[in-house]
Amino acid sequence: MRVDRLFTDVRLATMAPDRPGLGIVEDGVLATREGRIAWLGPRAEAPAFVARETIRGDGRWLTPGLIDCHTHLVWAGDRAAEFERRLEGATYEEIAREGGGILSTVRATRAASRDELVRAALPRLDALLAEGVTTVEVKSGYGLEPATEYRQLEAARALEVERAVRIEPTFLGAHTLPPEYASDRDGYLRLLCDEMIPRIARDRLARAVDAFCEKIAFTPEETRRVFEAARAHGLPVKLHADQLSDTGGAALAASFAALSADHLEYTNAEGVRAMAGAGTVAVLLPGAFYCLRETQLPPVESFRRAGVPMAVATDCNPGTSPLLSLLLAMNMAATLFRLTVTECLLGVTRNAARALGLADDRGTLEIGKRADLALWSIERPAELVYLIGARPLAGRWVGA
């Protein structure tokens, strides 16, 4: 069997749904051809291979490349000074009145060129890649007007040119109300639904539409308008839901067969049932929970009982989750939310792929899937969740 790359003497954590737990194959072999997995299994069952390149794992663990399925990676400006001020006693409201908060990021992002946004995002992206990440979802939402929103999405796509990574852009124009529409909410919604979403769908600038449904952002009724526009233009949806209060966001997302509902600290039993019925993934974001010092835990046990798949992501953003480590996000999910090791690892592979609508393409080691791979110098997979600050990555391939 002729192949491009042959990985030998590896232990496989396939994450495949037809295998129990992490789908472990000891003393495994994996072969790739034309960027996809051509064969995998125990060495004793492997056919004879003729490979252009053979990579000996020396007993290391080979997993799917990790997937960060919720980030706001592209922005300009800096909010560290606000963090310092909050530690000194200033309130979020005081900082906002002085021109800080999300609108400070909006001003800086509007003033930045596409190339400047790319340059600012690359160090953040590099931190993720150094931990075995091969797919990153990137949201817009710091423009809140057409030109900058489009520029953010273009910058996100440009990251694929600069690095070996797969970028999944998401339009988050419904992030917050821009200052020029402070007294005209309906006007901004018309701009979103009648101009921006149609243009984004036509030019394929994003692969999904997101919104922030919360008392400080958009109401369920307003979110429904955005989702109806997305659906009319063939774009799937996802939702920042129930983060700060129970607005019924999870059930609303499920009613549109959303790919995911994210945050979910205040999701009620009806929302859990609706997500289970719709197949909507629960994306847990412990970085924001930690940074905001929240105390309301997402209903993890209810998700388990209902069979709602759970993903884990960094939510990398300048205001509430300046987190550049998906490995640390897993540790936080285990420590703060009590996810198991298996749930954490499936949450950054198989379930993260599902949260992006990519379950047929990546997130597991299965024949025909993309050969996006990570090789780890660890003794057992639990170390990827257990260790804090370690960098155990031994190799990373995108389309090996």
C-alpha atoms as one frame of an Amber mdcrd trajectory, in Angstrom:
protein
   0.000   0.000   0.000   1.552   3.282  -1.138   1.172   6.185   1.282   2.675
   9.604   1.871   3.471   9.362   5.576   3.615   6.398   7.901   3.519   6.852
  11.674   4.857   3.791  13.516   5.412   2.868  17.160   2.642   5.223  18.311
  -0.182   4.841  20.767  -3.355   6.139  19.188  -6.123   8.038  20.959  -8.548
   7.961  18.047 -11.525   9.692  19.754 -13.656   7.631  17.365 -17.314   7.207
  18.395 -17.330   3.467  17.609 -14.622   2.816  20.213 -15.022   3.170  24.003
 -13.568   6.136  25.843 -10.717   7.758  23.943 -10.624   4.952  21.376  -7.145
   3.823  22.354  -5.026   1.604  20.117  -1.774   0.473  21.727   1.268  -0.215
  19.522  -0.468   1.487  16.636   0.256   2.512  13.068  -1.312   5.339  11.075
  -0.817   6.045   7.376  -1.809   9.113   5.363  -2.290   9.808   1.683  -3.171
  13.093  -0.027  -3.782  14.819   3.281  -6.179  12.241   4.691  -5.953   9.172
   6.875  -5.571   6.094   4.682  -5.197   3.402   7.367  -4.851   3.050  11.134
  -4.877   0.229  13.610  -2.656  -2.155  15.580   0.789  -2.836  14.134   0.038
  -6.546  14.088  -2.777  -5.950  11.594  -1.016  -3.403   9.381  -0.592  -4.185
   5.676   2.752  -3.741   3.932   3.331  -0.030   3.304   5.535   1.841   0.866
   5.838   5.333   2.369   7.548   8.510   1.179   8.288   9.344   4.818   8.219
   7.216   7.963   7.898   8.864  11.369   8.769   6.704  14.367   6.837   7.746
  17.446   8.977   5.882  20.017   5.864   5.082  22.027   4.463   8.613  22.029
   0.734   9.336  21.793  -0.841  10.406  18.488  -4.192  12.228  18.604  -6.289
  14.281  16.240  -5.093  17.869  16.032  -6.848  19.888  18.712  -9.717  22.228
  17.795 -10.399  25.558  19.523 -14.046  26.007  18.578 -14.715  29.425  20.186
 -12.285  32.348  19.916 -12.310  36.079  19.201  -8.692  35.907  18.058  -8.627
  38.938  15.736  -8.692  42.314  17.455  -6.594  45.460  17.900  -5.674  47.372
  21.037  -5.042  46.251  24.576  -7.183  45.954  27.720  -4.502  45.109  30.311
  -4.804  48.566  31.856  -8.500  47.944  32.500  -7.657  44.650  34.188  -5.231
  46.519  36.428  -7.830  49.155  37.252 -10.436  46.551  38.179  -7.945  44.977
  40.578  -7.549  48.407  42.165 -11.305  48.687  42.715 -12.739  50.355  39.620
 -16.049  48.886  38.443 -16.804  47.752  34.906 -19.416  50.518  34.672 -16.876
  53.181  35.660 -14.419  51.940  33.072 -17.131  51.867  30.411 -18.194  55.438
  31.209 -14.579  56.499  30.674 -14.597  54.942  27.211 -13.212  51.545  28.137
 -14.714  48.088  27.865 -15.641  46.464  24.580 -16.056  49.812  22.820 -12.368
  50.577  23.373 -11.572  47.390  21.434 -14.082  48.442  18.775 -12.360  51.818
  18.332  -8.908  50.225  18.042 -10.121  47.528  15.661 -11.901  50.016  13.419
  -8.651  51.985  13.152  -6.552  48.951  12.189  -5.849  47.724   8.673  -6.280
  44.114   7.677  -2.529  43.556   7.786  -2.303  45.146  11.230  -5.045  42.842
  12.491  -3.209  39.828  11.083   0.080  40.870  12.710  -1.640  41.366  16.064
  -3.371  37.990  15.880  -0.361  35.893  14.873   1.305  35.683  18.329  -2.016
  34.579  19.824  -2.428  31.982  17.109   1.147  30.771  17.551   0.491  30.109
  21.243  -2.393  27.810  20.295  -0.440  26.038  17.569   2.379  25.306  20.026
  -0.137  23.196  21.946  -1.227  20.997  19.061  -4.158  23.066  17.765  -4.825
  22.589  14.052  -8.294  24.197  13.671  -9.369  27.536  15.158 -12.757  29.203
  14.978 -12.399  33.007  14.793 -15.302  35.401  15.354 -15.703  38.966  14.200
 -17.674  41.340  16.433 -15.232  44.160  17.180 -16.204  46.231  14.164 -19.968
  46.578  14.543 -20.123  48.266  11.160 -19.789  46.698   7.711 -16.256  47.633
   6.629 -14.547  46.549   9.847 -16.589  43.381  10.287 -15.647  42.304   6.764
 -12.022  43.268   7.420 -11.930  41.169  10.597 -13.227  38.141   8.705 -10.718
  38.703   5.899  -7.913  38.959   8.461  -9.057  35.704  10.034  -8.899  33.932
   6.688  -5.473  35.458   5.997  -4.087  33.619   9.021  -4.248  30.415   6.963
  -1.761  31.951   4.540   0.660  32.814   7.333   0.492  29.541   9.275  -0.319
  25.868   8.775  -3.768  25.947  10.372  -7.414  25.678   9.414  -9.478  28.793
  10.240 -13.260  28.696  10.591 -14.573  32.309  10.465 -17.829  33.228  12.215
 -19.790  36.484  11.850 -20.626  38.024  15.245 -22.055  41.378  14.212 -24.697
  40.928  16.936 -22.069  41.211  19.673 -23.149  44.500  21.217 -24.837  47.694
  20.075 -22.432  50.126  18.378 -22.381  53.681  19.800 -23.773  55.270  16.641
 -26.900  53.114  17.013 -27.311  53.607  20.760 -30.793  55.067  20.247 -31.722
  53.025  17.179 -31.596  49.303  17.964 -33.975  48.489  15.128 -31.771  50.370
  12.687 -28.744  48.285  13.610 -30.716  45.062  13.331 -31.838  46.086   9.843
 -28.203  46.736   8.944 -27.249  43.284  10.207 -30.108  41.404   8.592 -30.616
  43.302   5.342 -27.053  44.261   4.403 -24.303  42.503   6.341 -25.555  38.909
   6.504 -26.521  38.823   2.796 -23.076  40.196   1.822 -21.252  37.735   4.088
 -23.218  34.813   2.651 -22.730  35.965  -0.938 -18.980  36.494  -0.573 -18.497
  33.478   1.732 -16.726  35.602   4.317 -17.959  33.436   7.210 -19.213  29.902
   7.658 -21.675  30.648  10.481 -23.498  33.463  12.282 -23.254  34.027  16.036
 -25.009  36.404  18.438 -24.777  37.428  22.089 -28.191  36.904  23.653 -28.087
  38.578  27.050 -29.623  41.485  28.980 -26.550  43.611  28.241 -26.553  42.664
  24.549 -29.456  41.417  22.391 -32.862  40.146  23.464 -34.232  36.759  22.415
 -36.570  38.505  19.967 -33.707  40.450  18.402 -31.564  37.322  18.241 -34.382
  35.501  16.493 -34.389  38.180  13.769 -30.653  37.692  13.216 -31.026  33.916
  13.076 -33.917  34.099  10.645 -31.772  36.233   8.334 -28.903  33.758   8.642
 -31.191  30.840   7.860 -32.644  32.671   4.856 -29.130  32.971   3.440 -28.059
  29.399   4.165 -25.745  30.095   7.114 -25.822  27.902  10.243 -25.992  29.606
  13.621 -24.475  29.400  17.089 -25.147  31.470  20.191 -23.526  33.052  23.233
 -26.303  31.848  25.526 -27.270  32.084  29.204 -23.866  33.319  30.352 -24.980
  35.950  32.872 -28.678  35.182  33.262 -31.362  32.761  32.118 -32.746  34.358
  28.974 -33.830  31.079  27.395 -30.889  31.328  24.988 -30.126  27.608  24.886
 -33.689  26.721  23.899 -33.714  29.533  21.338 -30.492  28.240  19.793 -31.886
  24.717  19.669 -35.056  25.924  17.943 -32.820  26.965  15.030 -30.841  23.687
  15.150 -27.799  25.699  16.174 -24.404  24.072  15.829 -23.624  25.120  19.380
 -24.740  27.139  22.364 -21.811  28.565  24.308 -21.170  29.590  27.956 -24.488
  28.236  29.358 -23.925  28.916  33.066 -27.614  29.754  33.604 -29.193  27.291
  31.164 -32.377  25.743  32.578 -33.788  22.239  32.240 -35.906  23.177  29.228
 -32.812  24.472  27.461 -30.911  21.253  28.166 -33.765  19.142  26.779 -34.034
  21.336  23.693 -30.312  21.102  22.997 -30.410  17.331  23.353 -33.280  17.091
  20.905 -31.637  19.378  18.367 -28.143  17.891  18.619 -26.736  21.281  19.621
 -23.285  21.091  21.229 -22.694  22.722  24.626 -19.442  24.700  24.370 -18.038
  25.328  27.847 -15.758  28.340  28.342 -14.013  28.116  31.705 -11.621  30.981
  30.909 -14.421  33.548  31.018 -15.911  31.889  34.100 -12.527  32.200  35.827
 -11.724  35.750  34.721 -15.154  37.077  35.681 -15.007  35.181  38.990 -18.397
  33.656  38.326 -20.007  31.273  40.792 -22.907  29.858  38.752 -21.676  26.600
  37.207 -23.006  25.351  33.861 -25.352  22.358  34.282 -22.748  19.741  33.354
 -24.527  16.843  35.051 -27.765  17.703  33.243 -25.896  17.749  29.933 -24.469
  14.307  30.745 -27.837  12.811  31.619 -29.472  14.264  28.510 -26.659  13.165
  26.214 -25.717  16.705  25.136 -22.185  16.615  23.676 -19.815  19.017  25.454
 -16.908  20.892  23.895 -14.256  23.033  25.581 -12.695  26.207  24.119 -10.530
  29.148  25.164 -12.960  31.995  24.307  -9.743  33.966  23.677 -10.746  37.647
  23.784  -9.276  40.883  25.180 -11.890  41.561  27.836 -13.136  38.484  29.662
 -10.890  35.575  28.627  -7.366  36.543  27.520  -6.563  32.823  27.440  -4.055
  31.517  24.899  -3.897  27.886  26.046  -6.395  25.210  25.092  -4.568  22.783
  27.388  -5.151  25.133  30.319  -8.796  25.495  29.259  -9.112  21.703  29.632
  -7.540  21.824  33.090  -9.954  24.600  34.076 -12.917  22.627  32.717 -11.855
  19.636  34.802 -11.054  21.600  37.950 -13.845  24.185  37.896 -16.618  22.317
  36.048 -15.640  18.743  37.073 -15.407  17.345  33.568 -13.610  14.019  33.321
 -10.373  13.585  31.386 -12.257  11.792  28.623 -14.859  14.592  28.422 -12.141
  17.222  28.212 -10.213  15.466  25.456 -13.329  14.697  23.425 -14.282  18.316
  24.035 -11.284  19.652  22.117 -11.430  17.043  19.337 -14.586  15.153  18.354
 -17.162  17.408  20.016 -15.313  20.593  19.042 -15.470  19.470  15.406 -19.191
  18.859  15.799 -19.626  22.357  17.290 -18.253  23.746  14.022 -20.287  21.462
  11.764 -17.123  19.543  10.825 -17.688  16.156  12.431 -17.507  14.376   9.058
 -14.165  15.973   8.252 -11.955  16.100  11.380 -11.792  15.678  15.142 -11.145
  11.915  15.188  -8.594   9.488  13.786 -10.671   7.578  11.248 -10.047   6.504
   7.678 -11.003   9.296   5.288 -10.740  12.104   7.843  -8.274  14.956   7.408
  -4.811  14.044   8.579  -4.591  16.857  11.125  -2.468  15.256  13.838  -0.664
  15.969  17.109   2.110  13.851  18.622   2.670  14.077  22.383   5.578  13.217
  24.697   3.405  11.923  27.536   2.887   8.629  29.328  -0.909   8.811  29.360
  -3.519  11.122  27.808  -4.586  12.425  31.228  -1.373  14.469  31.316  -2.808
  16.795  28.656  -5.505  17.779  31.147  -3.518  17.413  34.361  -0.354  19.386
  33.614  -0.366  23.184  34.010   2.098  25.181  31.932   3.697  22.166  30.252
   4.327  22.016  26.516   4.352  18.280  25.726   3.805  18.648  21.970   6.365
  16.658  19.975   4.925  17.218  16.487   1.968  18.751  14.636   0.751  18.109
  11.101  -2.003  19.800   9.086  -2.963  17.587   6.192  -0.040  15.232   6.813
